Amino acid sequence: MARHELYPMLQTKPTNLHIAPMAAQHLSAVVAIDELGHGHSWCLNTWCQELADPKRLHLVAIASTERSDEAGNGEFVVGHAGLIFYADVAHISNVGVAAEYQGQGIATRLLIELLKRARNLGAGSASLEVRVANKRAHRVYSRVGFQPLGVSESFYSKPREDALVMSIRYLDQPEVAERFAKVLATLP
């Protein structure tokens, strides 16, 4: 499937963007976003296991456009984010946005929605790892409230790279909700 069939290039931000729980029909687009953006993705079997596991939560960002695909559908998955619950900690497992849609606040929207849902399900804190060289992601995570905890050496293998470990605590506190609202208000 060609890149433009999964998510067409827009001249401006999507006319409508909504976030929804990831479902089986979204998986081909999610895999394509990861393959094109990172050169690798979880296999479909792994994704199916993720969707079936009650300790996991995955969301997709869906852009509506005036362009329709062969089925007449004008909606396209342009990003995704997920987590796994460890007791009361939500561990962010992945965040990905199609290259053509980056810089429009989609990753931030996904991350905040994921954290809100995790908080509503009882998570008191969240953690993640991010490539040390991925400064753009560092800015997104810091903006939302994640703080660096340390470095995990040789965490990533393709290519081999250290990971910055980050955490956000007290998801249930009003200050965190206020921060989320302020960040969302500044997005395009």
TORVEX-218906 format. One record per residue: chain; residue number from 1; x, y, z of N, C-alpha, C in turn. Coordinates in steps of 0.001 Angstrom, whole numbers, plus 500000, padded with zeros to 6 digits. Layout:
! residues N
+------+--------+--------+--------+--------+--------+--------+--------+--------+--------+--------+
! vofi ! vexvex !    npx !    npy !    npz !   capx !   capy !   capz !    cpx !    cpy !    cpz !
+------+--------+--------+--------+--------+--------+--------+--------+--------+--------+--------+
!    A !    NUM !      X !      Y !      Z !      X !      Y !      Z !      X !      Y !      Z !
...
+------+--------+--------+--------+--------+--------+--------+--------+--------+--------+--------+
***
This chain:
! residues 188
+------+--------+--------+--------+--------+--------+--------+--------+--------+--------+--------+
! vofi ! vexvex !    npx !    npy !    npz !   capx !   capy !   capz !    cpx !    cpy !    cpz !
+------+--------+--------+--------+--------+--------+--------+--------+--------+--------+--------+
!    A !      1 ! 500843 ! 498829 ! 500000 ! 500000 ! 500000 ! 500000 ! 500891 ! 501237 ! 500000 !
!    A !      2 ! 500610 ! 502163 ! 499139 ! 501414 ! 503377 ! 499045 ! 501154 ! 504288 ! 500234 !
!    A !      3 ! 502139 ! 505092 ! 500543 ! 502058 ! 505993 ! 501691 ! 500806 ! 506874 ! 501615 !
!    A !      4 ! 500527 ! 507464 ! 500468 ! 499399 ! 508383 ! 500361 ! 498052 ! 507697 ! 500515 !
!    A !      5 ! 497991 ! 506376 ! 500320 ! 496734 ! 505660 ! 500516 ! 496413 ! 505514 ! 501999 !
!    A !      6 ! 497432 ! 505560 ! 502850 ! 497208 ! 505430 ! 504283 ! 496875 ! 506769 ! 504923 !
!    A !      7 ! 497585 ! 507794 ! 504539 ! 497348 ! 509119 ! 505096 ! 497783 ! 510140 ! 504059 !
!    A !      8 ! 496813 ! 510802 ! 503415 ! 497159 ! 511766 ! 502370 ! 497853 ! 512984 ! 502945 !
!    A !      9 ! 498714 ! 513589 ! 502161 ! 499408 ! 514806 ! 502573 ! 498407 ! 515948 ! 502583 !
!    A !     10 ! 498361 ! 516674 ! 503685 ! 497472 ! 517824 ! 503790 ! 498292 ! 519099 ! 503705 !
!    A !     11 ! 497714 ! 520123 ! 503153 ! 498392 ! 521412 ! 503073 ! 498336 ! 522137 ! 504417 !
!    A !     12 ! 497324 ! 521868 ! 505197 ! 497172 ! 522466 ! 506527 ! 496862 ! 521350 ! 507504 !
!    A !     13 ! 496561 ! 521722 ! 508737 ! 496234 ! 520691 ! 509707 ! 494935 ! 520000 ! 509285 !
!    A !     14 ! 494713 ! 518762 ! 509753 ! 493496 ! 518050 ! 509376 ! 492258 ! 518871 ! 509704 !
!    A !     15 ! 491222 ! 518742 ! 508834 ! 489992 ! 519490 ! 509063 ! 489323 ! 519034 ! 510349 !
!    A !     16 ! 489526 ! 517794 ! 510722 ! 488971 ! 517274 ! 511959 ! 489903 ! 516169 ! 512440 !
!    A !     17 ! 490280 ! 516231 ! 513685 ! 491136 ! 515209 ! 514259 ! 490461 ! 514684 ! 515504 !
!    A !     18 ! 490306 ! 513373 ! 515585 ! 489771 ! 512812 ! 516815 ! 490607 ! 511613 ! 517233 !
!    A !     19 ! 490541 ! 511340 ! 518513 ! 491305 ! 510245 ! 519094 ! 490326 ! 509174 ! 519527 !
!    A !     20 ! 490657 ! 507934 ! 519183 ! 489766 ! 506810 ! 519462 ! 490584 ! 505603 ! 519905 !
!    A !     21 ! 489958 ! 504654 ! 520559 ! 490660 ! 503414 ! 520889 ! 491109 ! 502713 ! 519606 !
!    A !     22 ! 492312 ! 502176 ! 519618 ! 492807 ! 501436 ! 518470 ! 492000 ! 500153 ! 518309 !
!    A !     23 ! 491705 ! 499805 ! 517071 ! 490975 ! 498575 ! 516750 ! 491691 ! 497868 ! 515601 !
!    A !     24 ! 491282 ! 496647 ! 515338 ! 491939 ! 495824 ! 514312 ! 491994 ! 496531 ! 512961 !
!    A !     25 ! 490969 ! 497274 ! 512595 ! 490966 ! 497932 ! 511285 ! 492014 ! 499035 ! 511168 !
!    A !     26 ! 492593 ! 499457 ! 512271 ! 493620 ! 500500 ! 512253 ! 495039 ! 499945 ! 512099 !
!    A !     27 ! 495202 ! 498648 ! 512262 ! 496543 ! 498084 ! 512385 ! 497418 ! 498250 ! 511149 !
!    A !     28 ! 496872 ! 498122 ! 509962 ! 497728 ! 498267 ! 508777 ! 498305 ! 499676 ! 508702 !
!    A !     29 ! 497520 ! 500680 ! 509064 ! 498024 ! 502056 ! 509053 ! 499048 ! 502268 ! 510157 !
!    A !     30 ! 498810 ! 501697 ! 511336 ! 499746 ! 501835 ! 512457 ! 501088 ! 501208 ! 512109 !
!    A !     31 ! 501049 ! 500007 ! 511538 ! 502288 ! 499335 ! 511131 ! 503015 ! 500168 ! 510080 !
!    A !     32 ! 502282 ! 500718 ! 509120 ! 502910 ! 501537 ! 508076 ! 503550 ! 502793 ! 508669 !
!    A !     33 ! 502878 ! 503437 ! 509607 ! 503447 ! 504635 ! 510242 ! 504771 ! 504284 ! 510901 !
!    A !     34 ! 504793 ! 503169 ! 511637 ! 506030 ! 502767 ! 512316 ! 507115 ! 502348 ! 511332 !
!    A !     35 ! 506752 ! 501584 ! 510314 ! 507738 ! 501140 ! 509320 ! 508354 ! 502325 ! 508592 !
!    A !     36 ! 507508 ! 503256 ! 508161 ! 508014 ! 504406 ! 507415 ! 508770 ! 505375 ! 508313 !
!    A !     37 ! 508374 ! 505487 ! 509571 ! 509005 ! 506436 ! 510473 ! 510232 ! 505912 ! 511181 !
!    A !     38 ! 510216 ! 504609 ! 511512 ! 511307 ! 504040 ! 512313 ! 512033 ! 502907 ! 511607 !
!    A !     39 ! 511482 ! 502428 ! 510498 ! 512102 ! 501318 ! 509791 ! 511724 ! 499958 ! 510365 !
!    A !     40 ! 510870 ! 499951 ! 511383 ! 510423 ! 498690 ! 511972 ! 509115 ! 498917 ! 512727 !
!    A !     41 ! 508405 ! 497825 ! 512949 ! 507157 ! 497875 ! 513707 ! 506949 ! 496532 ! 514370 !
!    A !     42 ! 506075 ! 496508 ! 515344 ! 505636 ! 495217 ! 515864 ! 504904 ! 494499 ! 514749 !
!    A !     43 ! 504949 ! 493179 ! 514745 ! 504219 ! 492414 ! 513732 ! 502724 ! 492452 ! 514058 !
!    A !     44 ! 501895 ! 492100 ! 513082 ! 500448 ! 492143 ! 513283 ! 499997 ! 491248 ! 514432 !
!    A !     45 ! 500638 ! 490096 ! 514592 ! 500279 ! 489194 ! 515685 ! 500515 ! 489865 ! 517041 !
!    A !     46 ! 501639 ! 490558 ! 517178 ! 501928 ! 491276 ! 518422 ! 500898 ! 492370 ! 518656 !
!    A !     47 ! 500542 ! 493109 ! 517620 ! 499531 ! 494149 ! 517756 ! 498196 ! 493555 ! 518188 !
!    A !     48 ! 497820 ! 492436 ! 517607 ! 496559 ! 491795 ! 517984 ! 496581 ! 491374 ! 519452 !
!    A !     49 ! 497711 ! 490856 ! 519913 ! 497845 ! 490500 ! 521327 ! 497742 ! 491743 ! 522213 !
!    A !     50 ! 498345 ! 492836 ! 521774 ! 498269 ! 494086 ! 522521 ! 496816 ! 494554 ! 522672 !
!    A !     51 ! 496072 ! 494487 ! 521583 ! 494683 ! 494949 ! 521618 ! 493804 ! 494066 ! 522498 !
!    A !     52 ! 494151 ! 492793 ! 522607 ! 493352 ! 491851 ! 523400 ! 493707 ! 491876 ! 524885 !
!    A !     53 ! 494825 ! 492462 ! 525247 ! 495301 ! 492437 ! 526632 ! 494670 ! 493578 ! 527435 !
!    A !     54 ! 493936 ! 493262 ! 528503 ! 493288 ! 494323 ! 529286 ! 494264 ! 495237 ! 530041 !
!    A !     55 ! 495534 ! 494856 ! 530123 ! 496527 ! 495703 ! 530779 ! 497186 ! 496673 ! 529807 !
!    A !     56 ! 496717 ! 496682 ! 528580 ! 497243 ! 497602 ! 527579 ! 496150 ! 498554 ! 527119 !
!    A !     57 ! 496559 ! 499737 ! 526727 ! 495646 ! 500736 ! 526196 ! 496330 ! 501380 ! 524997 !
!    A !     58 ! 495681 ! 501322 ! 523848 ! 496223 ! 501919 ! 522628 ! 495180 ! 502829 ! 521996 !
!    A !     59 ! 495632 ! 504002 ! 521569 ! 494767 ! 504983 ! 520929 ! 495309 ! 505323 ! 519546 !
!    A !     60 ! 494424 ! 505791 ! 518677 ! 494830 ! 506285 ! 517363 ! 494306 ! 507700 ! 517170 !
!    A !     61 ! 495056 ! 508482 ! 516419 ! 494612 ! 509807 ! 515986 ! 494116 ! 509649 ! 514564 !
!    A !     62 ! 492884 ! 510051 ! 514333 ! 492256 ! 509885 ! 513027 ! 491963 ! 511266 ! 512456 !
!    A !     63 ! 492497 ! 511516 ! 511272 ! 492272 ! 512791 ! 510585 ! 491170 ! 512609 ! 509566 !
!    A !     64 ! 490253 ! 513529 ! 509544 ! 489215 ! 513544 ! 508519 ! 489630 ! 514530 ! 507445 !
!    A !     65 ! 489456 ! 514131 ! 506217 ! 489799 ! 515001 ! 505098 ! 488661 ! 514983 ! 504101 !
!    A !     66 ! 488762 ! 515823 ! 503107 ! 487753 ! 515814 ! 502059 ! 488044 ! 514736 ! 501032 !
!    A !     67 ! 489250 ! 514197 ! 501051 ! 489633 ! 513137 ! 500122 ! 489111 ! 511804 ! 500640 !
!    A !     68 ! 488585 ! 510981 ! 499761 ! 488077 ! 509672 ! 500159 ! 488911 ! 508576 ! 499543 !
!    A !     69 ! 488989 ! 507442 ! 500231 ! 489665 ! 506288 ! 499663 ! 488677 ! 505503 ! 498801 !
!    A !     70 ! 489076 ! 504319 ! 498370 ! 488246 ! 503514 ! 497473 ! 486890 ! 503176 ! 498084 !
!    A !     71 ! 486831 ! 503073 ! 499405 ! 485592 ! 502729 ! 500097 ! 484759 ! 503972 ! 500413 !
!    A !     72 ! 485225 ! 505142 ! 499995 ! 484493 ! 506367 ! 500272 ! 484752 ! 506923 ! 501657 !
!    A !     73 ! 485757 ! 506401 ! 502319 ! 486083 ! 506833 ! 503671 ! 487090 ! 507971 ! 503613 !
!    A !     74 ! 486789 ! 509078 ! 504252 ! 487696 ! 510209 ! 504272 ! 488467 ! 510313 ! 505564 !
!    A !     75 ! 488548 ! 509220 ! 506327 ! 489273 ! 509224 ! 507584 ! 490523 ! 508364 ! 507472 !
!    A !     76 ! 491627 ! 508874 ! 508052 ! 492906 ! 508190 ! 507965 ! 493612 ! 508239 ! 509309 !
!    A !     77 ! 494182 ! 507103 ! 509712 ! 494984 ! 507060 ! 510929 ! 496289 ! 507782 ! 510645 !
!    A !     78 ! 496611 ! 508784 ! 511470 ! 497833 ! 509563 ! 511276 ! 498784 ! 509468 ! 512464 !
!    A !     79 ! 498343 ! 508788 ! 513528 ! 499198 ! 508627 ! 514687 ! 498623 ! 507612 ! 515653 !
!    A !     80 ! 499472 ! 507171 ! 516590 ! 499024 ! 506217 ! 517602 ! 499892 ! 506340 ! 518837 !
!    A !     81 ! 499350 ! 505875 ! 519949 ! 500095 ! 505861 ! 521212 ! 499531 ! 504735 ! 522072 !
!    A !     82 ! 500401 ! 504156 ! 522890 ! 499944 ! 503062 ! 523731 ! 500694 ! 502982 ! 525040 !
!    A !     83 ! 500122 ! 502201 ! 525949 ! 500752 ! 501989 ! 527246 ! 500399 ! 500623 ! 527794 !
!    A !     84 ! 501150 ! 500228 ! 528802 ! 500895 ! 499026 ! 529568 ! 500804 ! 499432 ! 531035 !
!    A !     85 ! 499871 ! 498809 ! 531749 ! 499720 ! 499085 ! 533169 ! 500566 ! 498122 ! 533982 !
!    A !     86 ! 501370 ! 498666 ! 534874 ! 502104 ! 497908 ! 535884 ! 501610 ! 498425 ! 537227 !
!    A !     87 ! 500694 ! 497695 ! 537861 ! 500079 ! 498134 ! 539114 ! 499458 ! 499506 ! 538878 !
!    A !     88 ! 499960 ! 500548 ! 539562 ! 499376 ! 501878 ! 539361 ! 500255 ! 502777 ! 538491 !
!    A !     89 ! 501173 ! 502176 ! 537751 ! 502043 ! 502921 ! 536839 ! 501648 ! 502623 ! 535397 !
!    A !     90 ! 501460 ! 503669 ! 534624 ! 501195 ! 503539 ! 533193 ! 502527 ! 503720 ! 532470 !
!    A !     91 ! 502999 ! 502679 ! 531797 ! 504266 ! 502777 ! 531073 ! 503967 ! 502992 ! 529595 !
!    A !     92 ! 504388 ! 504133 ! 529076 ! 504158 ! 504453 ! 527666 ! 505030 ! 503519 ! 526831 !
!    A !     93 ! 504388 ! 502737 ! 525969 ! 505123 ! 501760 ! 525160 ! 505462 ! 502287 ! 523779 !
!    A !     94 ! 504639 ! 503173 ! 523249 ! 504922 ! 503704 ! 521915 ! 504093 ! 504954 ! 521632 !
!    A !     95 ! 504676 ! 505820 ! 520825 ! 503999 ! 507001 ! 520292 ! 504547 ! 507167 ! 518881 !
!    A !     96 ! 503678 ! 507258 ! 517912 ! 504130 ! 507438 ! 516535 ! 503164 ! 508312 ! 515756 !
!    A !     97 ! 503705 ! 509217 ! 514964 ! 502894 ! 510079 ! 514103 ! 503517 ! 510046 ! 512716 !
!    A !     98 ! 502673 ! 509914 ! 511702 ! 503149 ! 509925 ! 510321 ! 503956 ! 511201 ! 510071 !
!    A !     99 ! 505058 ! 511064 ! 509353 ! 505980 ! 512187 ! 509141 ! 505272 ! 513429 ! 508611 !
!    A !    100 ! 504327 ! 513256 ! 507702 ! 503635 ! 514382 ! 507097 ! 502770 ! 515154 ! 508079 !
!    A !    101 ! 502469 ! 514555 ! 509222 ! 501572 ! 515166 ! 510198 ! 502302 ! 515620 ! 511457 !
!    A !    102 ! 503608 ! 515433 ! 511512 ! 504361 ! 515848 ! 512687 ! 504401 ! 517371 ! 512776 !
!    A !    103 ! 504559 ! 517865 ! 513992 ! 504606 ! 519306 ! 514206 ! 503243 ! 519957 ! 514289 !
!    A !    104 ! 502173 ! 519155 ! 514340 ! 500817 ! 519688 ! 514416 ! 500167 ! 519402 ! 515772 !
!    A !    105 ! 500957 ! 518929 ! 516735 ! 500427 ! 518681 ! 518065 ! 499743 ! 517340 ! 518239 !
!    A !    106 ! 499830 ! 516480 ! 517238 ! 499125 ! 515192 ! 517295 ! 499722 ! 514293 ! 518370 !
!    A !    107 ! 501042 ! 514193 ! 518448 ! 501666 ! 513349 ! 519475 ! 501308 ! 513857 ! 520867 !
!    A !    108 ! 501295 ! 515164 ! 521051 ! 500951 ! 515740 ! 522344 ! 499507 ! 515430 ! 522703 !
!    A !    109 ! 498605 ! 515578 ! 521747 ! 497184 ! 515258 ! 521995 ! 497015 ! 513784 ! 522362 !
!    A !    110 ! 497681 ! 512914 ! 521612 ! 497602 ! 511480 ! 521905 ! 498123 ! 511180 ! 523309 !
!    A !    111 ! 499262 ! 511737 ! 523630 ! 499890 ! 511478 ! 524918 ! 499013 ! 511961 ! 526076 !
!    A !    112 ! 498469 ! 513164 ! 525964 ! 497608 ! 513684 ! 527030 ! 496342 ! 512843 ! 527169 !
!    A !    113 ! 495737 ! 512477 ! 526065 ! 494534 ! 511643 ! 526142 ! 494855 ! 510286 ! 526760 !
!    A !    114 ! 495973 ! 509714 ! 526400 ! 496402 ! 508432 ! 526968 ! 496595 ! 508565 ! 528481 !
!    A !    115 ! 497244 ! 509641 ! 528911 ! 497489 ! 509850 ! 530338 ! 496195 ! 510129 ! 531102 !
!    A !    116 ! 495275 ! 510863 ! 530494 ! 493979 ! 511102 ! 531139 ! 493232 ! 509783 ! 531349 !
!    A !    117 ! 493223 ! 508957 ! 530322 ! 492522 ! 507669 ! 530441 ! 493212 ! 506772 ! 531458 !
!    A !    118 ! 494539 ! 506808 ! 531482 ! 495284 ! 506008 ! 532463 ! 494956 ! 506479 ! 533877 !
!    A !    119 ! 494906 ! 507781 ! 534065 ! 494551 ! 508343 ! 535373 ! 493151 ! 507883 ! 535787 !
!    A !    120 ! 492209 ! 507934 ! 534847 ! 490838 ! 507507 ! 535145 ! 490747 ! 506019 ! 535467 !
!    A !    121 ! 491725 ! 505247 ! 535014 ! 491766 ! 503806 ! 535302 ! 492615 ! 503496 ! 536534 !
!    A !    122 ! 493082 ! 504525 ! 537239 ! 493772 ! 504322 ! 538501 ! 495277 ! 504492 ! 538489 !
!    A !    123 ! 495861 ! 504888 ! 537371 ! 497315 ! 505091 ! 537339 ! 497673 ! 506361 ! 538105 !
!    A !    124 ! 498671 ! 506254 ! 538975 ! 499132 ! 507407 ! 539741 ! 500346 ! 508074 ! 539135 !
!    A !    125 ! 501035 ! 507355 ! 538247 ! 502220 ! 507912 ! 537599 ! 502387 ! 507237 ! 536233 !
!    A !    126 ! 503322 ! 507775 ! 535457 ! 503609 ! 507214 ! 534136 ! 505111 ! 507263 ! 533904 !
!    A !    127 ! 505595 ! 506344 ! 533091 ! 507018 ! 506294 ! 532756 ! 507165 ! 505989 ! 531270 !
!    A !    128 ! 508381 ! 506199 ! 530770 ! 508682 ! 505890 ! 529373 ! 510184 ! 505889 ! 529163 !
!    A !    129 ! 510586 ! 505318 ! 528044 ! 511958 ! 505446 ! 527555 ! 511883 ! 506104 ! 526186 !
!    A !    130 ! 512892 ! 506912 ! 525887 ! 512972 ! 507580 ! 524592 ! 514440 ! 507633 ! 524190 !
!    A !    131 ! 514686 ! 507494 ! 522904 ! 516066 ! 507556 ! 522422 ! 516721 ! 508865 ! 522862 !
!    A !    132 ! 517953 ! 508768 ! 523334 ! 518685 ! 509943 ! 523799 ! 518770 ! 510999 ! 522695 !
!    A !    133 ! 518915 ! 510581 ! 521457 ! 519069 ! 511518 ! 520338 ! 517750 ! 512135 ! 519870 !
!    A !    134 ! 516616 ! 511644 ! 520337 ! 515317 ! 512120 ! 519853 ! 514876 ! 513356 ! 520634 !
!    A !    135 ! 515500 ! 514469 ! 520353 ! 515245 ! 515720 ! 521077 ! 513821 ! 516230 ! 520870 !
!    A !    136 ! 513247 ! 515982 ! 519704 ! 511871 ! 516409 ! 519443 ! 510914 ! 515721 ! 520415 !
!    A !    137 ! 511094 ! 514419 ! 520608 ! 510246 ! 513684 ! 521552 ! 510500 ! 514145 ! 522977 !
!    A !    138 ! 511751 ! 514440 ! 523320 ! 512064 ! 514946 ! 524661 ! 511229 ! 516196 ! 524959 !
!    A !    139 ! 511145 ! 517087 ! 523954 ! 510390 ! 518330 ! 524145 ! 508902 ! 518047 ! 524355 !
!    A !    140 ! 508356 ! 517117 ! 523583 ! 506935 ! 516758 ! 523745 ! 506691 ! 516213 ! 525144 !
!    A !    141 ! 507508 ! 515265 ! 525564 ! 507313 ! 514648 ! 526872 ! 507516 ! 515646 ! 528007 !
!    A !    142 ! 508519 ! 516495 ! 527895 ! 508773 ! 517499 ! 528936 ! 507625 ! 518498 ! 529024 !
!    A !    143 ! 507113 ! 518898 ! 527882 ! 506011 ! 519851 ! 527841 ! 504790 ! 519323 ! 528592 !
!    A !    144 ! 504551 ! 518026 ! 528469 ! 503411 ! 517401 ! 529139 ! 503663 ! 517237 ! 530636 !
!    A !    145 ! 504924 ! 517207 ! 531044 ! 505244 ! 517109 ! 532461 ! 506187 ! 515990 ! 532847 !
!    A !    146 ! 506664 ! 515221 ! 531877 ! 507630 ! 514160 ! 532177 ! 508963 ! 514783 ! 532574 !
!    A !    147 ! 509616 ! 514168 ! 533555 ! 510922 ! 514599 ! 534026 ! 511936 ! 513484 ! 533783 !
!    A !    148 ! 513170 ! 513829 ! 533407 ! 514192 ! 512790 ! 533220 ! 514591 ! 512159 ! 534552 !
!    A !    149 ! 514754 ! 510824 ! 534521 ! 515190 ! 510087 ! 535711 ! 516606 ! 509554 ! 535581 !
!    A !    150 ! 517022 ! 509255 ! 534355 ! 518341 ! 508688 ! 534143 ! 518447 ! 508115 ! 532746 !
!    A !    151 ! 519525 ! 507401 ! 532507 ! 519793 ! 506827 ! 531186 ! 519925 ! 505320 ! 531319 !
!    A !    152 ! 519290 ! 504611 ! 530406 ! 519425 ! 503162 ! 530314 ! 520342 ! 502878 ! 529120 !
!    A !    153 ! 521543 ! 502394 ! 529404 ! 522549 ! 502209 ! 528356 ! 522174 ! 501082 ! 527405 !
!    A !    154 ! 522423 ! 501327 ! 526122 ! 522187 ! 500354 ! 525044 ! 520781 ! 499761 ! 525084 !
!    A !    155 ! 519805 ! 500554 ! 525441 ! 518418 ! 500100 ! 525542 ! 517865 ! 499705 ! 524179 !
!    A !    156 ! 518153 ! 500515 ! 523165 ! 517654 ! 500255 ! 521813 ! 518699 ! 499480 ! 521023 !
!    A !    157 ! 518190 ! 498634 ! 520102 ! 519122 ! 497810 ! 519326 ! 519174 ! 498166 ! 517845 !
!    A !    158 ! 518172 ! 498836 ! 517294 ! 518159 ! 499141 ! 515858 ! 517928 ! 500623 ! 515644 !
!    A !    159 ! 518942 ! 501447 ! 515581 ! 520338 ! 501179 ! 515884 ! 520561 ! 501197 ! 517402 !
!    A !    160 ! 521702 ! 500667 ! 517812 ! 522035 ! 500615 ! 519234 ! 522146 ! 502051 ! 519755 !
!    A !    161 ! 521409 ! 502298 ! 520845 ! 521405 ! 503645 ! 521413 ! 520897 ! 503586 ! 522850 !
!    A !    162 ! 521353 ! 504542 ! 523639 ! 520882 ! 504674 ! 525010 ! 519468 ! 505257 ! 525011 !
!    A !    163 ! 518762 ! 505012 ! 526118 ! 517429 ! 505578 ! 526298 ! 517428 ! 506523 ! 527484 !
!    A !    164 ! 516761 ! 507640 ! 527331 ! 516482 ! 508522 ! 528441 ! 515211 ! 508001 ! 529107 !
!    A !    165 ! 515268 ! 507735 ! 530401 ! 514108 ! 507268 ! 531150 ! 513443 ! 508492 ! 531765 !
!    A !    166 ! 512126 ! 508612 ! 531559 ! 511390 ! 509771 ! 532043 ! 510154 ! 509313 ! 532818 !
!    A !    167 ! 509673 ! 510182 ! 533689 ! 508512 ! 509846 ! 534507 ! 507699 ! 511096 ! 534793 !
!    A !    168 ! 506412 ! 510889 ! 534968 ! 505523 ! 511936 ! 535457 ! 504781 ! 511339 ! 536644 !
!    A !    169 ! 504786 ! 512060 ! 537766 ! 504166 ! 511546 ! 538988 ! 502879 ! 512302 ! 539283 !
!    A !    170 ! 502100 ! 511735 ! 540144 ! 500893 ! 512375 ! 540667 ! 499880 ! 512712 ! 539571 !
!    A !    171 ! 499597 ! 511739 ! 538713 ! 498626 ! 511964 ! 537645 ! 497262 ! 512376 ! 538178 !
!    A !    172 ! 496958 ! 511991 ! 539400 ! 495646 ! 512288 ! 539970 ! 495541 ! 513680 ! 540584 !
!    A !    173 ! 496615 ! 514444 ! 540592 ! 496616 ! 515774 ! 541205 ! 496040 ! 516825 ! 540251 !
!    A !    174 ! 495308 ! 517797 ! 540786 ! 494716 ! 518848 ! 539949 ! 495753 ! 519617 ! 539125 !
!    A !    175 ! 496970 ! 519765 ! 539656 ! 498005 ! 520510 ! 538923 ! 498353 ! 519838 ! 537592 !
!    A !    176 ! 498299 ! 518514 ! 537590 ! 498606 ! 517786 ! 536355 ! 497496 ! 518019 ! 535338 !
!    A !    177 ! 496250 ! 517932 ! 535774 ! 495120 ! 518194 ! 534873 ! 495181 ! 519626 ! 534332 !
!    A !    178 ! 495551 ! 520573 ! 535191 ! 495685 ! 521960 ! 534752 ! 496787 ! 522102 ! 533708 !
!    A !    179 ! 497895 ! 521412 ! 533926 ! 498997 ! 521458 ! 532954 ! 498540 ! 520913 ! 531607 !
!    A !    180 ! 497826 ! 519776 ! 531626 ! 497310 ! 519201 ! 530380 ! 496422 ! 520202 ! 529654 !
!    A !    181 ! 495513 ! 520855 ! 530375 ! 494597 ! 521819 ! 529767 ! 495359 ! 522996 ! 529159 !
!    A !    182 ! 496376 ! 523492 ! 529855 ! 497183 ! 524609 ! 529341 ! 497939 ! 524204 ! 528082 !
!    A !    183 ! 498512 ! 523009 ! 528088 ! 499246 ! 522546 ! 526908 ! 498310 ! 522388 ! 525731 !
!    A !    184 ! 497149 ! 521755 ! 525951 ! 496189 ! 521571 ! 524865 ! 495720 ! 522906 ! 524291 !
!    A !    185 ! 495572 ! 523922 ! 525133 ! 495110 ! 525241 ! 524682 ! 496130 ! 525921 ! 523770 !
!    A !    186 ! 497384 ! 525521 ! 523839 ! 498420 ! 526162 ! 523011 ! 498642 ! 525455 ! 521684 !
!    A !    187 ! 498017 ! 524295 ! 521484 ! 498279 ! 523509 ! 520270 ! 497569 ! 524112 ! 519071 !
!    A !    188 ! 498135 ! 523878 ! 517884 ! 497487 ! 524395 ! 516658 ! 496134 ! 523743 ! 516430 !
+------+--------+--------+--------+--------+--------+--------+--------+--------+--------+--------+
***
